[in-house]
């Protein structure tokens, strides 16, 4: 399974929104600047996040984006589904029923064992993503990011919010 780069970008950007002071927003251009991302590409992803009810916008001089829910109520799976959709990653074409040794379809009463293994793996993957919230991401990042980056990020954010 391969997911689009926008999933990574959106998780990082939503984590940035998760640390905003209450009631504050951040313009998309500033979010893109923080990570040096292209605004048009990021805009497309934020539209999907907005449609999914994960972020919301406000207009005006202090307008911009903020999370639509508390960061502990938004999971990595929510972000993934907003961008990639809810289609299964594996689609079984039942090719075991084709070819020279093919038998009547009624002789295959249960799903293919390959398909069931893939579906179980995807269910485990989705369960893991649903267990990680944005607040978890922020807390874990605080333990990994060098203090110099933390201080530089705080200073940048203060300037961006003014």
N, C-alpha and C positions, 0 to 999 in steps of 0.2 A: 504494500500500500504506500502510496506517495501522496502527501498533502501539499497544498500550495504554500508558498513562502508567506503569503498573507496571514496564515494562521499564526506563525511565529511573530510576525510584526504586530498583529492585533493583540496578542497576549501581552507583549511588552508594552504596547501603547495603553491598553486597559490597566495594566499594573501602574503605569505612570498616573493615570487618572485616579487610581485608588488612593494615592497619597496626597491628592489635592486637599486643601483645607475645605471644611464644610461650606457649601453654597458657592464655591468658586468653579470656574470653568477654564478650559484651555482651548485656544483656537487650534484648528487643525494644522495650520501652517507652523505653529509653535511645536505641536506634537511631532510633526515631521522633522522639524529642525533638531529636536532633541536627539533623534536617532539617525539623522541625515538620510531620510527616506523621501522618495518622490511624492509630492502632494497629490497629484492626480490618481496615482495608484492607491494611496492610502485613503483618499476620499471614497473610492469605490468600496473599500472594505468597511469604512465607517458607516456608509449607507446600509450595508448588510447588517452591521452590529445594531444600528438604529432600528431597522425593520424588525429585528429579533427582540427588541426591548432591552438591550444591554447597555446602550448609551443613549443620551438624549442631548439635544442642543437647545441653546438659548440664543436669542438674537440681541443685537444692541452693542454698545461700546465694550461691555464686559462679557459679551457673548462667547460661546464656544461649546465645547463638549464636556460632559461629565458622565459618570456612571449613572445608569437609571435605577440601579439597585445597590444595596450595600455590597462591598467587595466580598464579604463572606457568603453572599447569596448568588455569586456568579462563578460557575465552574469552568475549568478548561474545556470540558465537553460542550458547555453552552456556546463558547466562542467558536470552537471547531464546527459545531452544527450550524451556527449563523453563517459561516463562510463557505463551508463545503456541502451543506445539506445533510439530510438524514438517510440518504440512500446507503444500503449496505456496501461495504468495501468489496466483498466477494459476491459474485453472482454465479450460481451454478447453472451451467448450460446442459447438464445431464448428458454429457457426451458419452457416458457409459452405455447409453441406450442406442448408440449409432454404430455404424461401421459394419464390416462383414459378419461378425458374430452376433449381431443385434438380435434380441429376443423381444417378445411382445411386451409392451409397456406395463401390462398388469403384473409382470414378473418382477417388477421393481417397486414393491409396496412401501419401502421406507426411503427417506432421503439418502443421497450418496454420503458415504462415510467421510469422504474428503470435504464435502460441503459442511457437514455437521462439525468437523474439526475446525474449519475456518470460521464458522459462525460462533463457536465457543471462544475462539481466540479473540474475535472482534468484540464479543460481549465482555470479556475480561478487560480488554483495552479501554472500552467505553466506561466500564465500571471504575477503572483507575482514574481516568480523566475526570469523571464526575465527582470523585472524592477529593480533588484538589481545587480549592477556591483561589480567587485572586488574592485574598488576604494571606493564604498559605504561600503563594508565589512571592508576595512582598516580604513576608517574614523570612523566608528562606534566602531571598536575594540579599537581605540586610546582613546575613551571616557570610555571604560569599563575596560581596563587593568590597574592594579596598576602601578604606576610610577616606582617602583622597578623592575617590570618585563620588562617595556619598556627599562629602562637603561641596564638591563642584556641582553636583546635581541639585543640592539644596539652594545654592547661590543662583544657579541658572533658573530654577523654578521661581524663586522670589522675584527675580528680574522679569521673568516672562509674565507673571501675574500682575505686575504693576502697570 
